[in-house]
């Protein structure tokens, strides 16, 4: 019975969605480019400060070239897991802005 309870707890936490006020962890499931920069979509819930972002896309501004490079390198390598930190939607409109991408070690 004890082993069953431990297994249940492990399975529950493995399938949990990791989203918080300004970050989410998961896998990048889609990318696209727009004049403003690179848009990414995660397979998990959006951070709270991204509520209302169009279609779940988050923007990495072209000015953030290091973040764009890390995300594109991870995408090409097939290593799309990571944590995305966001600053929200500028003036409450448009895409949620990504300020950091932290791939796992």
TAQUIGI-V777145 format. One record per residue. N is the residue number from 1. RES is the residue in one small letter. SS is DSSP state (A for helix, B for strand, O for the rest). PSI is psi in degrees with one decimal (none if undefined). OMEGA is omega in whole degrees, -180 to 180 (999 if undefined). Layout:
n res ss psi omega
N RES SS PSI OMEGA
N RES SS PSI OMEGA
//
This chain:
n res ss psi omega
1 x O -39.8 -180
2 x A -41.1 179
3 x A -38.1 179
4 x A -40.9 178
5 x A -42.8 178
6 x A -43.0 178
7 x A -42.9 178
8 x A -44.5 180
9 x A -44.0 180
10 x A -46.4 -180
11 x A -37.5 179
12 x A -46.7 -177
13 x A -26.1 178
14 x A -29.6 -179
15 x O 4.6 -178
16 x O 150.2 175
17 x O 129.1 -177
18 x B 92.1 175
19 x B 147.6 -178
20 x O -174.8 -178
21 x O -36.9 -176
22 x O 18.3 175
23 x B 161.9 174
24 x B 148.8 177
25 x B 144.0 180
26 x B -149.9 179
27 x B 143.6 173
28 x B 122.6 -178
29 x B -14.4 180
30 x B 149.9 175
31 x B 155.4 172
32 x B 157.9 -179
33 x B 139.8 175
34 x B 165.7 -179
35 x O -29.2 -178
36 x O -19.5 -179
37 x B -148.5 -178
38 x B 130.1 175
39 x B 136.8 176
40 x B 152.6 176
41 x B 130.2 -179
42 x B 160.6 179
43 x O 4.0 -179
44 x O 176.2 177
45 x O 152.2 177
46 x O 153.7 172
47 x O 155.3 -178
48 x A -37.4 -177
49 x A 1.2 178
50 x A 4.8 -178
51 x O 128.6 179
52 x O -2.4 178
53 x O 137.6 -175
54 x A 121.7 173
55 x A 18.6 179
56 x A 8.1 179
57 x O 145.1 174
58 x B 137.9 -174
59 x B 128.7 167
60 x B 109.6 -176
61 x B 145.8 -180
62 x O -24.4 176
63 x O -23.0 180
64 x O 58.9 -171
65 x A -31.1 179
66 x A -43.3 179
67 x A -43.6 178
68 x A -44.6 -179
69 x A -44.1 -180
70 x A -43.6 -180
71 x A -44.9 180
72 x A -40.9 178
73 x A -41.8 178
74 x A -42.2 -180
75 x A -47.3 -179
76 x A -36.9 180
77 x A -7.0 -179
78 x O 14.7 -180
79 x O 80.4 -170
80 x O 1.3 179
81 x B 148.2 176
82 x B -179.2 177
83 x B 131.8 -180
84 x B 126.5 177
85 x B 140.5 -174
86 x B 157.6 177
87 x B 5.4 179
88 x B -166.8 -179
89 x B 122.7 -180
90 x A 124.6 -180
91 x A 24.0 178
92 x A 18.3 180
93 x O 166.1 179
94 x O -160.3 -177
95 x O 149.1 173
96 x B 137.6 -175
97 x B 126.8 177
98 x B 130.4 179
99 x B -10.9 179
100 x B 142.4 171
101 x B 122.3 -176
102 x B 97.2 178
103 x O 155.5 179
104 x O 156.0 179
105 x O none 999
//
